Amino acid sequence: MPTNPLTVPQRAAGLRWPVEPGQGGWYTSAEHTATQKVMADSDDWRTGWKPGAYCAGFEGAFAARMGARYAVAFNSGGTAMEMVLRHLRLAPGDEVISCALNFVGPHIAVIGQGGRLVLTEPDPVTLNLDATDTERVMSQRTRAILVTHWNGAVADLRPFLDLAAAHPHPVYGPPVVIVDAARACGGITPAGARVGADSEGWATVFSFESKKLMTTLGQGGMVTTSDPQLAEHLRLLRTYGGRAQWGTNQMLSKAQAAVGWVQLARLDEMNDARIDRAHERTRALADVEELTLPPTLDGRRHLYYRHNLLVPEQWAGERRYELMNTLADRHGVGSIISDPVTYLGHGLIREHTRGQHCPRAEQLAARLLCPVLHPRISAEDEAAICDAIRQATASTARTPAA
Ligand SMILES: *Cc1c(COP(=O)(O)O)cnc(C)c1O
């Protein structure tokens, strides 16, 4: 098995369907109209592009929709996560616990803000942070538990909120629960609340990057929280510290806010279309016995940012790559490993977490396979993709192991 998953060749050229959709949330005439209106509105030297009411309006609508007291917009999910962690003023040795099977962004942010990243195993079914393994690594130095709603499978935060309450830090009290909801915007939690609601963790970070479930012209982010001090501090951090403390410019633009406002109104409709498409695919592949299909969580709880499949244990690594190549070369179907274990896929994280190993995460990541899924793939194309997955899997099953 290649040691660094990033070195695996991406056979993107000549694919009929790309390795992943470049676009998540899609636009209608309403987004186009909103953009034109902002253009016209900003073409006045007195007002220009100051975000003002647009940004505040988008934040207000977002907070109301998610059931949060505050929402603070940022220019990306990455900077938003960085600033949430900055608020904790992590001292050397302060620990932040997070699942090893993750996007690299939140892990780099922990390291960037001076924390010690403590990696944990995923739950084998949902691939979300495992509560039992989290309890194992909780210590007097734990400042935060960072839960990522993995690939749209909305996690149950209760166990983590309970763990935090049961293991108070000697100086700061209970560790905070920070939620990475970049892939789960609009999700409903097992408690029946929206992802990002006040009851669902101390701070929730969203991304509106191009591939995400809703997008603000390709980049953007948001934090929801019920903590007035965090909300106030985040507002200062994104605008040069309010002339009193450190800060920089991390504002969402006026046009992005205007489009985000429209996307928010269409979020459930877009998510529903995605869920329907994912359920169709799960049904279509139900009898392919080699493949473990995404968990059948209640449709409202799994948003299927990815439709992630798991190949058999014996196929982990090399034969999984073979299957990906067959899909690409013979059928023109792109697929992606979303995502490799962060410490194997990123040098800085590997260096920082030297000595930490998550064998279950490594094993699951070596079995992961996410063929391209998007609600706007036509029904005919979707049928062809399902057929390709079926044929390529059968062909890999027939190939004797090397
Ligand atoms: C996209 C993503 C981010 C980062 O968001 P950006 O807006 O691209 O900076 C963080 N975490 C996860 C899980 C993501 O998918």
The ligand as an SDF file (V2000), in Angstrom:
LIG
                    3D

 15 15  0  0  0  0  0  0  0  0999 V2000
  -14.3860   22.1550    3.2910 C   0  0  0  0  0  0  0  0  0  0  0  0
  -14.1150   21.7160    4.6680 C   0  0  0  0  0  0  0  0  0  0  0  0
  -13.5000   22.5810    5.5990 C   0  0  0  0  0  0  0  0  0  0  0  0
  -12.9020   23.8990    5.2350 C   0  0  0  0  0  0  0  0  0  0  0  0
  -13.7430   24.8090    4.6620 O   0  0  0  0  0  0  0  0  0  0  0  0
  -13.1690   25.9450    3.6670 P   0  0  0  0  0  0  0  0  0  0  0  0
  -14.2930   26.9100    3.5730 O   0  0  0  0  0  0  0  0  0  0  0  0
  -12.8590   25.2770    2.3720 O   0  0  0  0  0  0  0  0  0  0  0  0
  -11.9640   26.5450    4.2950 O   0  0  0  0  0  0  0  0  0  0  0  0
  -13.3570   22.1360    6.8890 C   0  0  0  0  0  0  0  0  0  0  0  0
  -13.7660   20.9150    7.2700 N   0  0  0  0  0  0  0  0  0  0  0  0
  -14.3400   20.0560    6.4110 C   0  0  0  0  0  0  0  0  0  0  0  0
  -14.8140   18.7310    6.9180 C   0  0  0  0  0  0  0  0  0  0  0  0
  -14.5230   20.4270    5.0860 C   0  0  0  0  0  0  0  0  0  0  0  0
  -15.0880   19.5510    4.2370 O   0  0  0  0  0  0  0  0  0  0  0  0
  1  2  1  0
  2  3  1  0
  2 14  2  0
  3  4  1  0
  3 10  2  0
  4  5  1  0
  5  6  1  0
  6  7  2  0
  6  8  1  0
  6  9  1  0
 10 11  1  0
 11 12  2  0
 12 13  1  0
 12 14  1  0
 14 15  1  0
M  END
$$$$
